[in-house]
Amino acid sequence: MEKNENSIEEQEIDINHLMKIRKEKLEELQANGKNPFEITKYNRTHTAGKVKENYDELEGKDVTVAGRIIAKRIMGKASFCTIQDSDEKIQSYVSINDLGEETYKEFKTYDIGDIIGISGFVFKTRTEEISVHAKKVTLLSKSLRPLPEKFHGLKDPDLRYRQRYTDLIVNPEVKKTFEIRSKIIKEIRKFLDNKGYMEVETPILNTIAGGAAAKPFITHHNALNIDMYLRIAPELYLKRLIVGGFDKVYEIGRLFRNEGMDIKHNPEFTSMELYSAYEDYNDMMNITEEMISTIATNILGTTKIEYQGTLIDLTPNWKRITMIDAIKEVTGVDFNKIQTDEDAIKIAKEKGVEVEEIKKNRGNIINIFFEEFVEETLIQPTFVYDYPVEVSPLTKRKPQDPRLTERFEVFIGGREYGNAYSELNDPIDQYERFKKQVEAREAGDEEANMMDEDFVNALEIGLPPTGGLGMGIDRLIMLLTNSASIRDVILFPTMRPLADHQ
């Protein structure tokens, strides 16, 4: 039977045997006074990438590099090894003549995965490969656990997410994804800073879970002896800052929602929210498409991208359509002609749409129709606006139709990427909407908002007309890195404990 077809139990026995051998090598080194774990610092002069990039000026000169051994070829009195650092891979030529018999013998015992330092001069082999001719090799860390599949790759997604450190070593494209992630977040900050927004920080521990329709995580503060919630959104605090006199603020940070997990959802995720005084949801549409198209251009060099086999054009002037018109386009149902709750319930039955008892009203049914029939059809960037007031408790009503609100969501590839409002600044209306949310919560809706009397108090002080936008950073990174799952763009996604998983 081939090794890669062995049972899990046989593979574990193999790993345990290999680990035993590696530990014995470590013990021998320690007995000889050469414990690699006692080394506290190593003076590296160049990364592998810098050596390759600057070969013309470094040829024949001494450098010191360091990294993990990913390949070895032992050839009697001379050997080649390849190390990988955070930058690149580079080959080294190691011989008994340069190191001496004892040190060379020790080098030959080093394992794939060991971290070493190499000092020597830069040259090219006969095959034109840039390399370092080693004069000295230092073992910096002993790898006691073999890399998976002898470095042929780590393919099991579950294991990749659990052992991201190994995934990053053996799958270089994964590392590239997270390098791009870092650049995207930097680009968001640069874009907003250049627009005059100020970055702020607001509490993650909240006494009230507010700012979104989501089920919170509950924890307990011992000193105060009160239950607290991990924030589901920073919205209510950020709007307090607009009340306090800041005209433009934003926050990038973690949110926590005690909900299901799938390729689009992780219980903790990264969000960006911004608020701008004296603007509305139309301004938020403008900044959304400008920001995303600018980031795509700066990171990828184009606004025309491919996501999971579908071509997406992020060039500005995205489609804008009301929720009611979008439903009509796809289903033929025109909610402009359906004016009562009774008629809305009737059309839902006709179309086979199930509606919970607490959501049997025209506004909620409009939203349910959109989610069931329309959302997945919105492939090219589309702003869907004018949401029912029942699903928008923090949004300003439309003057022309108070049953609707000045709210939009942006959809790309059938997924929602951002949510924005003309923010509700009427404290009386806000208080009444909170009361209805509390009623819904008491009726069993765990995602309904809680009453936040201090936020109402802030609105009573006076919130100017304000536009606000919230955007899921992880989904944007999925889009721009062509990643299928949110777990592919979060370094350490939430996982069931291994014991429970088994």
N, C-alpha and C positions, 0 to 999 in steps of 0.2 A: 504493500500500500504506500502511495506517495505521502510524504510528510504533511503536506497541506491538507490531506484528507483524513488525518488522524482525528480521533475523538478529542473533545475538549479536555477530558481527563488525561489523555496521553500527552497532549500539548502542555498541560500544567506540570506533569511529571518532568517533561523535557526542560521547561523553564526552571523548575526547582533544581534540577541537576546542574544546569548552566550557572544558576545563581550561586550554587554551592562552590563550583570551580572558581568563580570570580571572587567570592569572599575569601577563599583560600589564597588567591593571588594577593589580595589586599593584606591579609594577615602576614604573608611573607614579606611584603614591602614594609609593613609596620615593624616587623621583627628586625629588619635591617636598617631601621631608622629613616625610612623614606615614606612616611605617611603623607599621601597627597592632601589629605584633609587638614593638615596643619599649615598649608600655604595660605596666607591671607591676602596676598596681592601679587599681580603679575604685570610687569611693565610692557604692554603691547604697543608697538609703534605704528602699526598699520592694520586695517581690516583687509580681508581677502579682496574685497571689491576695489579698495584703493590701490592695492598692489597691481591688480590687473589694469585698472584705469590709468595708472601712471607708469606703466611698464618702461616706456622709453627713457624716463629719467631715473628709474630705479634699477635698471638692468646692471647686474654686477655689484650692486650695493647691498649692505646688510639691512635686514628688516627683522622684526619680531612679530609673529602672528600667533593667534590662538583660536581654538575651536574644537568641535566634537569630531572624532574620527568616524567617518562614514564609509570608508573603504580602505583596504590594505592589500598589498601584493608583496609577499615575502619571497625574495629570490637569493637565498644563500647569504652572501656578504653585503648585499645591497637590497633595499626595499623601496617601494613607493607607498605613500598613504595619502588619502584625501581628507581634509578637515573642512568643516562647515561652520561659519560664524553667523552673526546676525545679518551679514552683508551678502556673502557669496560663498562659493567653494573654491579651494585652491589645493593643488597637489604639492607634495613635498618628496624630495629624494633623500633617503636616509641610508647611510652606509657605515659599515664597521670601521672604515678608515677614519671617518670624521668623528664618530662618537666614542670609539674604543670598544674593546670586546665586551666588557661587563655591561656598559650602558646599552650597547646595541642588543645584547641578549635580553636585557630587560625590556627594551622597546618591542621586541618581537612577541612579548607576552601581553602587550596592550590589546584591549578588546575594542570591537566596534561599539561606539557609544562613549568611550573614554574621552575626557576633555584634556587636551595637551597644548603646550606652548612650544613653538618652534622658532629658533633664531638661526638665520643663515642668509645667503645671498640669493638675489633674484636672477633667474635664468629661464631659457626656453629649452624644452627637450627636443629631441630629433623630430618629434611629431608637432612641433611648434606650440606645445602647451606651456603656458606661463606657470612656473613652479618656484619653489623655494628649496635651495640646496641646504639641507640642515647641517648646522655645526653643533647645535645643542637642542635636545628635546627634553621637555619637562612635563611629567604627569601632574596635572592640576586637580583632577577629580576622577575618581574611579566609578564607572558605571556598573552597578551591581545587578541591575535588571536588564536583560537583553532587549533591544529595540524589537518591535513586532515584525514577524515574518522576515527576519534578517534584513531589514531595511527595504524590503520589496514593496512596502506600502501598508497603510492601515486603512482598511476599506469598510469595516463594520461601523456604521454611523453612530450607533449607541456608544461604542467604545471610544470613537473619535471625540464625541462630546464630553464623555466622562474624563478622558485623559487628554485634554486639549494640549498639554505640554508635549505629549508624544506626537499628536497630530501635527503640531507645528514643525516638529523635527522632520517627520517622514513625508509630509505632504506640502511641498513648497508653495503651491497655489493657495493654500489656506493662509499662510503667512501674508501673502500678497493681499488677500481680501482684507485683513485687519490693518495693513498699512494704508489701504485705500480708505477704510473706515475712519482712521485718524485724520487723514487729509480732508475728508468730507466734513467732519465736525469743525476742523479749523477753517474751512471755506465758509461754513455757515456763520461762524463767529465774525470772520472778516467782512462778509457781506453785510451783516446787521450792524457791526460797529461803524462801517462806512456810511450807513444810512442814519446814523445818529442814535441808535439804540444803545442802552446801557445794560450790561449783564448784571443780574442780581441773583441772590440766593434766598429761597424761602423755606419754611420748615418742612421736613419729611415726616416728623411725628405730629399728628394733628389730633385735636380733641373732637373735631367734627370731620367726617369724610364728605367732602364737597367738591364741586367744580366739574363733575362728570357723572354719567350714569354708569356706575360700576360697583361691584361688591368688594368691600375693602378687607384687608388683613387687619386683625385685631391683636393688640399686644397690651401689656399692663405696665404702668409706671409705679414701681414699688414705693418710692418716697412720697408721691402725691396720692397713692392708692386709688388711681383712676385708670380705666381702660382708655387706650389711645389707638389711633388708626394710622397705618402707613399711608401716605398721601396717594390718592388716585388721580390728582391733578393739582397744579399750583395756581390755578386760575383765580380763585377768590383772594389769595394773598397778592397776586400781581395787580389785580384791579384796585386793591387797597392802596398800592403804591401810586397808581394814577390819581386816586383821590388825594393822596398826600403831596402831589405836585410834580412828580416825574412824568414827562410827556411820552417817553418811549422806553420801554423796558423789555427785557427778554430773559428767559432762563432755560438752560439745557441741563437736564438731570433725570434721575431715575424716578419712575412711577411704579406703583404696585397695585395689581388688581387680582383679587382672589377668584379667578375664573378658569375656564378650560384652557388646555394647551393644544395647539396645532401648528401647522407650518407658518401661520401668520401671527400667532399669539404666544407670548412667554409671560409668566406672572409678574416678572419685573422687566421693564424695558426703558429705553431712553426716549425722552420727548423734548421737543423745543416748543415753548409758548412765548408769544410776543404780544404786546399791547401798545397801541398808539392812540394818544388823545387826538380828538378832532378829526378822526377818520371813521370810515364805515366798512361794511363787508365788501364793497366794490374795490376799495383800496387794498383790502386783504387779498382779493383775487389777483390784483396786479402784482403785489409783492411776492405772492406764492409762485406764480409762473416765472417771474423774473429771477427769483432766488434759485429755483430748481434748474432752470435752463442755464443760468450762470455757473452753478456748481458743476453741472454736466460738462459744460464747455471747458472749464478750468481743470477738471479732473480727467476727463476722457477725450477732450479735444473736439467734441461734437455734441449736438443735441439730438442726433438720430442714433438710437441705440437698439440693441436686440435684447429682449428679455424672454428667456425660456422658449426661444424659437419664434417669437413675435416681434416684428419691427415696431418700435415706439418712437414717435416724433415729439420731442419736448420743446420744439421751437415755439416761442410765445404766440399769443392770440389763440389760446385754447378755447374749445367749445364751451359755451355757457347756456344752460337750459334749466328751467324751473323743474322741481320735482314732479309736479302735476303733469307738465308737458312731456317729461321723460317717460312717465308711466303710460301716457296716451300713445307715445311713439311705439312702445314695445307691445302693449296689451290692447290698445284701442279703447281702454276705459278712461273716460274724461271726468275727473273728480270736480272740475269746474261746474259740471251739470249735476253732481251728486251733493246735495246741500245739507242733508240731515244724517244723523247717526243711524237711523233706521235704514235709509237707502244704502248707506255704506256697508252695514252689516249684511244686507241683502245681496249686494254685488260680491262681497267676500264669499258668501255661501255659493253663489253661482260659479265662481272661479275656483272653488275648492280650497280657499284660504282659511286656515284655522286661526282663530283669534281668541286669546285668553279673555276671561270674563272682565277683568279689570281694564282691558284695552279695547273694549267694544265701543269705540267712538270714531268719528270720521277722521280725526287727526292721526290717531294711532294706526288706523287701517290704511291710510295713505302711505304711511311710513313702512308698514308691513308689505304692501304691494310693491313698493320700490325695492325693498331688500330681497324679496322673493323673485321678482321678474326682471328687474332692470340692472341692478348693481353689477352682476357678472358680465353684462353686455358692453360695459363702458371700458373699451380697450384703450383708445387714444385719450390723452389727458382731457378731462371734462369737469367743469364746475357745475354741480347740481345745487340749485339754490331755492330759497323760499320754502323752508321746512315748516311743518305744523307746529303750533305753539305747544301741543301736548308733549312733544319729544324735544323741546328746546326751552327748558325752564330758566335759562340765564340770558336769553336773547331778546332783543328789542322787536316788538311787533311791527309788521308792515302797516303803515298808515292807511294804505288802500284796502287792506283786508286783515283786520286784527286777528283772524284765526291762523294766519301765517306769520313767520318771523324772518328777519333779515339774517339768515344763516345759510352757509354753504358747506358742502364737503367736496373735496377734489378726489377724483377717481382716475386711476391709471391701471391698465391691465386687469380690470375687474375688481380692483381693491381700493379701499379708502386710504388716502395718504395724508389728509389734513382736514381740519374742522375749524370753521371761523364764523364769527358773529359781528353784527353791529350790537355791541354789548348793551344789555338792559341796564338803564340807569335810573329808572323810576322806582324809588324804594317801596311805594305802596303796592305797585304791581308785583315787584319782586317778593314782597312778603306774602301776598296772596298765592303766588306760584309755589313758594316754599311750602305753604300750608297744604296745597294739593299734592305736592310730592310726599309730604309726611303722611297724608291719607293713603296714598298709593303704597307707601312703605308699610303702613299698618295693615294694609290689605294683602300683604305678602310679596310686594315687589322689592327684593333685596338690593336692587340697583338704583332705586329712587333716591333723590337727594334728601339730606337731613336739613332741618331748620338751622340757619346760621344767623342768629340775631345780631351778632357783631358786624357781619357783612352788611346786613340791612342798615345798621347804624352808620356804617361808612357811606352807604349810598345816601343816607339822610344828610350827611355832611356835604355831599355833592360830587358826583362823578360826571366829568364832561362827556360829550358824545365820544365814544371810543370804539375802535376796531380791534378785534383780537383774533389770533390764529394759533392753533395747536397742530403740531406735526409729529408723526412718529418717525424718529430718526432711523430706527432699525429697518423699517420698511423701505425708506429711501435708499439706504445702503444696500438692501437686497436688490432693489431695482438697478442701481448703478454698478453693482458687481455681478449681476446676472446670477444671483443666489436663489435657489428654490425654496429654502426654508429659513425662518428667522433664526434657527439654531446655528445656521452657517455663518451668521454675522454677529453673534453674541459669543464672546470668548468662553464664558462659562454659563451655558444655559441651565435653567432649572431642570433637574433630573430626579426621578424616583430613586431613593436609596437602593443600592445594589442588592441588599438582602431582601428588600420588599420586591424588587424587580424580579428576582429569581423565584 
